[in-house]
């Protein structure tokens, strides 16, 4: 004969799972909102700052004086 363990409260476990899932979902939603706000800040608000920095960061030609050539003389 099997003895059944009736000490589990399935409604409390279900409520605990729903609560944890809701907290996890809200945390993910909050972090996604932070990422979107940061993207907005970088792309829309600070666009001109980064455009100026990128334009100043282009390759520049710097003239360099030629080095003297040393030849072996007999």
N, C-alpha and C positions, 0 to 999 in steps of 0.2 A: 504494500500500500504506500502511496506517495503522500507525504505531508505537504500541504500547500502553505506557503509563507504569505500571509495576508497582512504583513506589516507595511507594505508600500502604499503610499497615497498617490495615486496616478493623477489626480486633479492638481495636487500641489506640484508634482514634477512637470506637468504640462504647463502650468502657470509660470514656473521657474524658467522653462525653456523659452516660452514666448517672451518673457521679460529679458532674458539674455540675448535673444535674437533681435529684439527691438533696440536694445542698447548698442549692439554691434552694428546694426543698420544705421542708427543715428550717428555713431562714430564715423562710419564710412562716409555718410552724407556730409558731415561736418568737414572732414578732411578733403573731400572732393570740392566743397565750397571754398576752402582755403586755397586749393590749387587753382581754381578758376579765378579767384580774386587776384592771386599773384600773377597769373597770365594776363589778366586785364591791366593790371598795374604796369607790367613790363611792355606790353604791346601797344597800349593806348596812351597811358599817362606819360610814360618815360620814353616814348618813341624817339623824340628829337635828341635826347641825350645820347642814346645808343647809336643813332644814325650819325651824329657828329663824331663820336668815338670811332666808329667803323670807317668813316671817310678819312679820318686822320691816321688810320692804321694801315693804309694801303702801302704797297711797295714803292719806295722812293729810290731814284737813281742818285747815287753819291759818287762824284768823280774822285778817282784815286790816281795819284801820280804814279807813272810807270817806274818800276824798280830798275836800277842800273843792271845791265847784263854783264856778267863776267865771262870773258872768253879765255881759254888757255892759249897763251902765246908761246911760240917756240923760242 
